Amino acid sequence: MENLLTPIFLLTLVLVFFLTGIISVVTGCTSLITVPVMLQMGIEADMAIATNMLALTFLSLGGTIPFIREKKINPQRLPSLIILTILGSILGAFLVFTISKNTLSLLISLFMVAIAIFVFLNPQTGVKPNPTPPSKLAKTLGYLVTFLLGIYGGFFSGGYVTLLTASYVMLFNQTFIEAVAVTKVINLFSSLVATLIFISYGLVNYKLGMLLSLAMFLGGILGAKIALNTSNIWIKRLFMLAVLGLGIKTFLSVL
């Protein structure tokens, strides 16, 4: 591994992680870009996933700070969502490499198609504040989805925030900017829990991890600031573009 840490190698990864961090504050899909790049550069799969998870923790931290300063994070239900996420992430981190990636990719692509259809049929969803409180069933599903996605986010996280954002828009009647802000906080806990477990197994490369974490922290701050100055309709358009891209990418990976 150490012979891979050349200046060009490090610069390439830093740029990839920084730019991905900016974009993925809104779109998610971070690990679907960063982990394959790390694998292509010769980093072993378990180390790539673990080190990437450390960087994701700092991405979420950087992305959360501007939303906190602008008071855009809705604290309603947040403690319960964080607890469910932590429990799911603990379980997910122990499941790494035990679940068929083809099955997982197929399920994610199907979720993406369902999200795209729902948003297309409901053009105002996530664009304007919805004064109607979510139904009891919708809230229950929101909590269940938080836990289940927490499991997935704990061992890979590719598309995790994308799915979580869409779920909160659909089930909790949040706008896209509200959902993006809340998911940054939740992903901070998800990534942190998984990172600690990976550290206990000695899977994190600290030299590389801290450098990439700094890149993602700065990218997260910049991405959040851009999101705060972007309307919900444009955030929705960017989000749907990411959903379609994610759906196609994951579906093709199964073939």
Backbone torsions as a table, in degrees:
resi	resn	phi	psi	omega
1	MET	NA	-41.5	-174.8
2	GLU	-61.8	-33.4	-179.1
3	ASN	-71.5	-9.4	177.5
4	LEU	-84.4	-16.9	-172.7
5	LEU	-82.3	57.7	175.5
6	THR	-82.7	160.3	179.7
7	PRO	-55.4	-42.3	-179.6
8	ILE	-66.1	-42.0	178.1
9	PHE	-58.6	-49.0	-177.8
10	LEU	-66.5	-42.9	-179.5
11	LEU	-62.3	-41.0	179.1
12	THR	-62.2	-47.7	-179.7
13	LEU	-64.9	-40.9	179.6
14	VAL	-61.0	-44.9	179.4
15	LEU	-63.8	-43.7	179.1
16	VAL	-61.1	-46.0	-177.8
17	PHE	-69.1	-38.8	179.4
18	PHE	-65.0	-49.8	-178.5
19	LEU	-66.8	-40.0	177.5
20	THR	-64.5	-37.4	178.4
21	GLY	-61.5	-40.7	179.2
22	ILE	-61.8	-49.5	-175.3
23	ILE	-70.7	-41.4	-169.9
24	SER	-77.4	-7.2	173.1
25	VAL	-55.9	-39.6	178.7
26	VAL	-92.2	-44.7	-169.9
27	THR	-88.8	-21.9	-171.2
28	GLY	73.5	-150.5	175.3
29	CYS	67.6	14.7	-174.8
30	THR	-53.7	-54.4	-173.1
31	SER	-68.1	-20.9	178.1
32	LEU	-72.9	-12.1	175.4
33	ILE	-104.6	-50.3	-171.7
34	THR	-70.5	-44.1	-177.7
35	VAL	-64.3	-47.1	176.7
36	PRO	-58.6	-36.9	178.1
37	VAL	-63.1	-43.2	179.1
38	MET	-63.7	-40.2	179.2
39	LEU	-65.6	-40.7	179.1
40	GLN	-63.8	-25.4	-179.4
41	MET	-90.3	7.2	172.5
42	GLY	94.9	7.5	177.7
43	ILE	-80.2	134.5	-179.0
44	GLU	-61.7	147.8	-171.7
45	ALA	-57.9	-46.9	-177.1
46	ASP	-65.9	-38.5	178.2
47	MET	-69.9	-37.6	179.0
48	ALA	-62.3	-46.4	-179.2
49	ILE	-64.7	-44.2	-177.8
50	ALA	-67.9	-45.3	-179.3
51	THR	-67.9	-37.8	175.7
52	ASN	-62.1	-37.3	-179.9
53	MET	-64.7	-37.4	175.4
54	LEU	-61.0	-44.9	179.2
55	ALA	-64.6	-36.8	178.0
56	LEU	-62.3	-34.0	177.9
57	THR	-60.2	-44.1	-179.9
58	PHE	-74.4	-30.7	173.8
59	LEU	-60.6	-46.5	-179.7
60	SER	-64.6	-38.9	177.7
61	LEU	-62.6	-48.5	179.0
62	GLY	-63.3	-38.9	179.5
63	GLY	-70.9	-25.1	-178.6
64	THR	-77.6	-37.5	-173.0
65	ILE	-54.5	-51.4	179.7
66	PRO	-61.9	-35.0	179.1
67	PHE	-67.8	-35.4	177.0
68	ILE	-67.4	-44.1	-179.3
69	ARG	-60.9	-36.7	-179.4
70	GLU	-90.7	4.2	177.6
71	LYS	54.9	46.8	-178.9
72	LYS	-98.8	-3.4	-177.8
73	ILE	-92.3	119.0	178.9
74	ASN	-81.2	115.7	-176.6
75	PRO	-75.0	-8.5	-178.8
76	GLN	-60.7	129.0	179.1
77	ARG	68.9	-5.0	-173.4
78	LEU	-59.8	-45.9	179.4
79	PRO	-57.7	-43.3	179.6
80	SER	-64.9	-40.4	-179.7
81	LEU	-65.9	-37.1	179.1
82	ILE	-67.1	-43.5	179.9
83	ILE	-62.2	-45.7	179.2
84	LEU	-62.5	-38.4	179.2
85	THR	-65.4	-43.9	179.6
86	ILE	-60.7	-46.1	179.8
87	LEU	-63.0	-44.0	178.9
88	GLY	-65.2	-39.9	-178.1
89	SER	-67.0	-37.4	176.9
90	ILE	-60.6	-47.3	178.4
91	LEU	-63.1	-43.6	-177.7
92	GLY	-63.7	-40.1	-178.7
93	ALA	-62.9	-30.3	178.7
94	PHE	-82.3	-10.8	-179.1
95	LEU	-95.4	1.4	-175.3
96	VAL	-55.9	130.8	179.7
97	PHE	72.1	4.7	-179.1
98	THR	-99.0	-9.0	-178.6
99	ILE	-109.0	138.2	179.8
100	SER	-59.0	122.3	-179.6
101	LYS	-67.1	-32.5	178.4
102	ASN	-65.6	-43.5	177.9
103	THR	-62.8	-43.3	-179.7
104	LEU	-63.4	-43.6	-179.7
105	SER	-63.0	-39.7	179.3
106	LEU	-64.9	-43.0	179.4
107	LEU	-63.4	-42.7	-179.4
108	ILE	-63.9	-42.7	179.9
109	SER	-63.5	-36.5	177.4
110	LEU	-67.1	-39.8	176.7
111	PHE	-61.8	-41.5	-179.7
112	MET	-62.4	-41.5	177.7
113	VAL	-62.7	-43.8	179.8
114	ALA	-61.7	-41.7	178.8
115	ILE	-63.5	-45.7	-179.1
116	ALA	-60.7	-42.0	179.6
117	ILE	-64.8	-44.2	-179.0
118	PHE	-61.7	-48.4	-177.9
119	VAL	-65.5	-37.6	179.1
120	PHE	-64.1	-39.8	-179.3
121	LEU	-78.0	-15.3	179.6
122	ASN	-127.3	76.9	-172.0
123	PRO	-61.4	-23.7	-179.0
124	GLN	-89.7	-5.6	-178.4
125	THR	-60.8	125.9	176.3
126	GLY	78.5	-2.1	-177.6
127	VAL	-92.9	-45.5	179.3
128	LYS	-117.2	148.2	177.6
129	PRO	-56.7	134.4	179.9
130	ASN	-102.5	109.9	-177.0
131	PRO	-71.2	-15.2	-178.9
132	THR	-77.1	121.4	179.5
133	PRO	-67.5	148.2	179.4
134	PRO	-64.9	150.0	178.8
135	SER	-69.0	166.7	179.2
136	LYS	-61.7	-40.2	178.8
137	LEU	-63.5	-43.3	-179.5
138	ALA	-62.9	-42.2	179.0
139	LYS	-64.9	-41.4	178.7
140	THR	-62.1	-43.4	177.6
141	LEU	-63.9	-37.0	178.4
142	GLY	-61.7	-42.3	177.6
143	TYR	-67.3	-41.7	-179.9
144	LEU	-63.9	-44.6	179.0
145	VAL	-62.9	-37.5	177.9
146	THR	-59.3	-44.7	179.9
147	PHE	-67.0	-46.8	-177.6
148	LEU	-65.1	-42.3	177.7
149	LEU	-70.1	-27.7	175.4
150	GLY	-62.0	-36.5	176.8
151	ILE	-62.5	-48.4	179.7
152	TYR	-63.9	-44.7	-179.2
153	GLY	-63.7	-25.4	-178.8
154	GLY	-72.9	-22.2	-178.1
155	PHE	-118.7	-8.8	174.4
156	PHE	-147.0	-59.8	174.5
157	SER	88.5	-2.4	178.8
158	GLY	-67.2	110.2	-177.4
159	GLY	86.7	-0.9	-177.4
160	TYR	-60.2	-51.8	-178.1
161	VAL	-67.4	-33.6	177.7
162	THR	-61.0	-48.8	179.4
163	LEU	-64.9	-39.9	-178.9
164	LEU	-66.3	-42.8	178.1
165	THR	-59.9	-47.9	179.6
166	ALA	-61.6	-39.1	-179.7
167	SER	-63.0	-41.5	-178.5
168	TYR	-71.9	-33.2	175.4
169	VAL	-64.8	-44.6	-175.5
170	MET	-78.2	-39.6	-171.9
171	LEU	-96.2	-33.5	-178.4
172	PHE	-102.7	4.3	178.8
173	ASN	58.7	34.9	179.0
174	GLN	-88.5	155.5	170.7
175	THR	-75.4	167.6	-179.2
176	PHE	-63.7	-39.6	-179.1
177	ILE	-67.5	-36.2	176.3
178	GLU	-64.2	-45.0	-178.8
179	ALA	-65.6	-40.9	178.7
180	VAL	-61.3	-43.1	-179.1
181	ALA	-63.7	-46.5	-178.5
182	VAL	-65.8	-41.6	-178.1
183	THR	-67.4	-24.4	175.7
184	LYS	-64.6	-43.1	179.2
185	VAL	-65.0	-46.5	-177.5
186	ILE	-64.3	-41.5	-179.8
187	ASN	-67.3	-26.7	175.5
188	LEU	-59.8	-46.3	-179.7
189	PHE	-70.7	-41.0	179.3
190	SER	-59.3	-49.5	-177.9
191	SER	-67.1	-38.8	-178.3
192	LEU	-64.5	-45.8	-179.9
193	VAL	-61.0	-48.0	-179.7
194	ALA	-63.0	-39.6	179.8
195	THR	-61.8	-43.8	179.7
196	LEU	-61.0	-39.0	178.4
197	ILE	-68.1	-42.8	178.1
198	PHE	-63.3	-36.9	177.7
199	ILE	-62.3	-41.5	-179.6
200	SER	-62.7	-24.1	178.3
201	TYR	-95.0	1.6	177.3
202	GLY	70.2	30.2	-175.1
203	LEU	-95.1	-12.3	-174.7
204	VAL	-88.8	130.1	172.0
205	ASN	-89.3	106.0	-171.5
206	TYR	-69.3	-39.6	-178.5
207	LYS	-60.1	-48.8	179.3
208	LEU	-72.3	-41.2	-175.7
209	GLY	-60.7	-42.9	-178.0
210	MET	-70.1	-34.6	177.9
211	LEU	-66.4	-45.1	179.2
212	LEU	-70.2	-31.1	177.7
213	SER	-65.4	-40.6	177.4
214	LEU	-63.2	-42.1	178.8
215	ALA	-61.8	-42.3	-179.0
216	MET	-74.4	-32.9	176.7
217	PHE	-61.1	-47.3	178.8
218	LEU	-67.2	-40.1	177.1
219	GLY	-63.6	-37.6	178.8
220	GLY	-65.1	-42.0	178.3
221	ILE	-62.1	-47.7	-179.1
222	LEU	-64.9	-42.3	179.4
223	GLY	-62.5	-40.6	179.0
224	ALA	-66.7	-39.7	178.7
225	LYS	-63.8	-39.4	176.8
226	ILE	-64.4	-42.8	-179.7
227	ALA	-61.9	-38.8	-179.2
228	LEU	-66.1	-22.6	179.3
229	ASN	-103.5	17.0	-179.9
230	THR	-118.1	139.2	-179.3
231	SER	-72.1	158.8	179.9
232	ASN	-59.9	-33.8	-177.9
233	ILE	-66.6	-38.0	179.1
234	TRP	-75.0	-35.6	175.2
235	ILE	-62.9	-39.4	178.0
236	LYS	-62.7	-42.6	-179.9
237	ARG	-63.5	-43.8	177.5
238	LEU	-63.8	-40.3	-179.4
239	PHE	-64.1	-44.6	-179.2
240	MET	-65.9	-34.4	176.2
241	LEU	-62.5	-42.3	178.2
242	ALA	-66.2	-39.7	179.1
243	VAL	-60.8	-47.0	-179.8
244	LEU	-64.1	-42.8	178.9
245	GLY	-63.7	-42.5	179.1
246	LEU	-63.9	-43.6	-180.0
247	GLY	-61.3	-44.5	-179.9
248	ILE	-66.3	-44.7	-177.9
249	LYS	-62.4	-47.1	-178.2
250	THR	-68.5	-35.5	178.7
251	PHE	-66.6	-43.1	-179.4
252	LEU	-66.5	-29.0	179.6
253	SER	-68.7	-20.5	178.8
254	VAL	-79.6	-30.2	-175.4
255	LEU	-71.1	NA	NA
